[in-house]
Amino acid sequence: MVEIDKILANIEYLPPFPAIISKALKRLKDPEISTDEIAEIVKFDQAIASNVLRLCNSSYFGLRRTVTNLNEALVYIGLSRLKQILLLTGFNQYFDITLMGYETQKGELWKHSLSTSIIAENTRNIFKVSKNENIFISGLIHDVGKLVLGEFVAEAIQKIQNLVEKKEMTFLEAEKSVLSIDHAELGGKVLKMWNFPEEVINAVTKHHTPPVKDDSDLDNIIRLADSVSMEMGFGTAIDGQAYEIYSEICNQYGIKYNAFLKKVMEDSLEEIQQIESEYGDS
């Protein structure tokens, strides 16, 4: 079994979150913030500015002319969409890599993260629960623990797969059995170190564990969004479908799982493809 201290030490090697994005996200918490003020912050980050302009001029908005001014683009896309762009741009550096241990092709984890965030927001709409700004980000970073655990999984993958196949364990159970910690639990520790909100930490930590009575809507939504993403073929390759799917959650919200699955897939596929085309090569 790998010593947990060795795994936790690898958290320190993750690159820091971009300072300009952190500053902009903090300012966006002010309901009185203007697009001009935000433009003054983000204009110095080429990746953010280009993503804002690219999205504004994409088929998603269908404008009849090309927008080249950042301030004007922010007016069109709105501050809510800007927050998503900031998060996508900031976390792209972490996920758009070839991740040892979990992927067979570069970018599989990034695609899974993108799709989970979109499916999570559409799940909220289907369940008719209150809006929560942490739904998108929780879906986007629910597998952040894999960034730290990947190299250890790569070294122990045969042991893990043997437990999945011969002992009929889930990938998470096998992961923890061999490595002393699983990627969901480790993800919570990463986010705690990064000072994320407690409800985001909880949702990430719980996304592969059975639901219990006191779980929040966010906890349940991230669990389901993660599994639907894999059902749609956006799962990471190595662990694939070797997890529990908590379909019974749908009963709490008055909808049958098959009906939910059909609806959320219909609502999400086009948007996933749109966002992936905008950010896949960023």
Secondary structure, DSSP 8 states (H G I E B T S, - for coil): ---HHHHHHGGGGS----HHHHHHHHHTTSTT--HHHHHHHHTT-HHHHHHHHHHHTSTTT--SS----HHHHHHHHHHHHHHHHHHHHHHHHHHSS--TTT-SSTTHHHHHHHHHHHHHHHHHHHHT----THHHHHHHTTTTHHHHHHHHHHHHHHHHHHHHHHS---HHHHHHHHHSS-HHHHHHHHHHHTT--HHHHHHHHHTTS---TT--HHHHHHHHHHHHHHHTT-S-TTTTT-S---TTHHHHTT--HHHHHHHHHHHHHHHHHHHHHHHTT-
